[in-house]
């Protein structure tokens, strides 16, 4: 499990195609998850009769989301503009802060 602290506007990239960004909505900090249409995003404790297939959604503190089949994100706390969340994923799934991901991508292209 990886615990990440991100400020408003900062993101984490999961497996090259999922972007998790901290957003501010009024005085609340939330996470926005953007993923390809074929990747399911759903609450961990969802009603199995009503599946949720959201592609871009905002999450609140205390919620845990399942992305795809094996990545879990749990919102832990906020502290003066900083949102802490936990990402639980298999070791073979890459997780990068967006600024590091962009830097590595530029180095690979050069």
Rosetta blueprint (number, residue, H / E / L):
1 X L
2 X E
3 X E
4 X E
5 X E
6 X E
7 X E
8 X L
9 X L
10 X L
11 X E
12 X E
13 X E
14 X E
15 X L
16 X L
17 X L
18 X E
19 X E
20 X E
21 X E
22 X E
23 X E
24 X E
25 X E
26 X L
27 X L
28 X E
29 X E
30 X E
31 X E
32 X E
33 X E
34 X E
35 X L
36 X L
37 X L
38 X L
39 X L
40 X L
41 X E
42 X E
43 X E
44 X L
45 X L
46 X L
47 X L
48 X L
49 X L
50 X L
51 X L
52 X L
53 X L
54 X L
55 X L
56 X E
57 X E
58 X E
59 X E
60 X L
61 X L
62 X L
63 X L
64 X E
65 X E
66 X E
67 X E
68 X L
69 X L
70 X L
71 X E
72 X E
73 X E
74 X E
75 X E
76 X E
77 X E
78 X E
79 X E
80 X L
81 X L
82 X E
83 X E
84 X E
85 X E
86 X E
87 X E
88 X E
89 X L
90 X L
91 X L
92 X L
93 X L
94 X L
95 X E
96 X E
97 X E
98 X H
99 X H
100 X H
101 X H
102 X H
103 X H
104 X H
105 X H
106 X H
107 X H
108 X H
109 X H
110 X L
